[in-house]
Amino acid sequence: MYSRYYFLLSGEHETLPKAELRAILEAEKIEYHVIKDMDQVVLIETTNSPEKIVKIIKRASMVKEAGILLGFHEAESLDQIRNSARNIDWSFLANKCFAVRAKRIKEYFSQVKSSFVEREIGALILSKEPSSKVNLSNPELIIRVLLTENYSVFGVKLAELDTKQFLQRKPRSRPFFHPGVLSPKISRLFVNLSRPRKGDLFLDPFCGIGGFIIEAYLLGLKCLCSELRWDLIRGAKQNFDFYKFNVLGVIQADATKIPWIKADAISTDPPYGRSTTTLGRNVKDIVRDFLNEASDIIKKNKYLVFALPHTVDPFEVIPSKAFELVEKHSMRVHKSLTRIIVVLKRR
Ligand SMILES: C[S@@+](CC[C@H](N)C(=O)[O-])C[C@H]1O[C@@H](n2cnc3c(N)ncnc32)[C@H](O)[C@@H]1O
């Protein structure tokens, strides 16, 4: 039987949150059909259970919330939002207490106040299902109203991303710190884009002080990592010990001569030739040699994710016989550096 779900995505980047959602759905082998793809909101239909949908949120970094879809309708005014709510069967709320939480995405529905929508929809639900009750502090169910583009989306919230976890793991809270490290949230995103499944062998061959491995380990992956600099690889080990993570392999090695023989997923952040070291070598050569080497290690039909500075053309470094380019995303780092995140699939 088909069920319909909504996903609320982070608005911090235009393409990456949707890319992460697609990647996790694929990694978790969830077959689905997109009903509607809107700004920060995606609606899908699938035979998978709510428990499976909750798992997506548990491993995500930019997919903020998921829930059961009750309905979606074209709407522009409060009246139209109310009419949409009238078309929904609210009998599932019989004898239950609920709270309505509305969210306007970006500048959409600027003439409508979220708090007003919450009150109005709450009152409408009470009139349609009089045995239900409003409880704002401890509701059994949260009714979600998402307002994006010219649509109102109604759902029952299932799960929300725990964003505090990323702050708790901030790189400066670990015993060994180095400025090249990416935030836990972005590290988690990189790992997810390589579409690993629990138990998979994951590799980061430019691991620095181990930020990607920490996120990969938390996803239940078997982790291998290497790094050229002794001091950093020792620092990575110190960080893994701090979390009591039993990382399968941590060694000092050149990513253009990878010491590992196979991997189900690779995600890595090579040097950009600026703040992080290249030990005198050109970034383009390092990445090209790394990708050639990695093509022998990553299994067929599996994914490799890496970043490049915008000054290097990905097509100049990707061995196209070995890899299919799945997608690339630009992420501004600062005024003079944009990071290009590239997702490849081994042919
Ligand atoms: C952008 S940093 C990676 C940061 C990492 N994601 C972390 O969490 O710390 C790039 C790393 O690549 C390392 N590196 C540079 N050339 C390398 C090579 N040929 N092989 C392996 N590592 C290399 C640098 O020492 C640096 O630590």
The ligand as a MOL file (V3000), in Angstrom:
LIG
                    3D

  0  0  0     0  0            999 V3000
M  V30 BEGIN CTAB
M  V30 COUNTS 27 29 0 0 0
M  V30 BEGIN ATOM
M  V30 1 C 40.8680 19.8360 3.3370 0
M  V30 2 S 41.8780 18.8490 4.3540 0 CHG=1
M  V30 3 C 40.8090 17.5740 4.8790 0
M  V30 4 C 40.0970 17.9180 6.1210 0
M  V30 5 C 39.3340 16.7590 6.6930 0
M  V30 6 N 38.0500 16.6050 6.0390 0
M  V30 7 C 39.1880 16.8420 8.2020 0
M  V30 8 O 38.0950 16.5530 8.7070 0
M  V30 9 O 40.1240 17.1740 8.8870 0 CHG=-1
M  V30 10 C 42.9090 18.0610 3.1680 0
M  V30 11 C 43.9160 17.1090 3.7710 0
M  V30 12 O 44.5950 16.4260 2.7300 0
M  V30 13 C 45.9290 16.1670 3.1700 0
M  V30 14 N 46.7300 15.8490 1.9890 0
M  V30 15 C 47.3540 16.6770 1.1080 0
M  V30 16 N 47.9330 15.9780 0.1270 0
M  V30 17 C 47.6680 14.6700 0.3700 0
M  V30 18 C 47.9830 13.4600 -0.2940 0
M  V30 19 N 48.6790 13.4440 -1.4240 0
M  V30 20 N 47.5390 12.3060 0.2580 0
M  V30 21 C 46.8150 12.2910 1.4020 0
M  V30 22 N 46.4990 13.4050 2.0750 0
M  V30 23 C 46.9130 14.5830 1.5720 0
M  V30 24 C 46.3090 17.4290 3.8950 0
M  V30 25 O 47.3620 17.1790 4.7970 0
M  V30 26 C 45.0000 17.8080 4.5850 0
M  V30 27 O 44.9540 17.3150 5.8770 0
M  V30 END ATOM
M  V30 BEGIN BOND
M  V30 1 1 1 2
M  V30 2 1 2 3
M  V30 3 1 2 10
M  V30 4 1 3 4
M  V30 5 1 4 5
M  V30 6 1 5 6
M  V30 7 1 5 7
M  V30 8 2 7 8
M  V30 9 1 7 9
M  V30 10 1 10 11
M  V30 11 1 11 12
M  V30 12 1 11 26
M  V30 13 1 12 13
M  V30 14 1 13 14
M  V30 15 1 13 24
M  V30 16 1 14 15
M  V30 17 1 14 23
M  V30 18 2 15 16
M  V30 19 1 16 17
M  V30 20 1 17 18
M  V30 21 2 17 23
M  V30 22 1 18 19
M  V30 23 2 18 20
M  V30 24 1 20 21
M  V30 25 2 21 22
M  V30 26 1 22 23
M  V30 27 1 24 25
M  V30 28 1 24 26
M  V30 29 1 26 27
M  V30 END BOND
M  V30 END CTAB
M  END
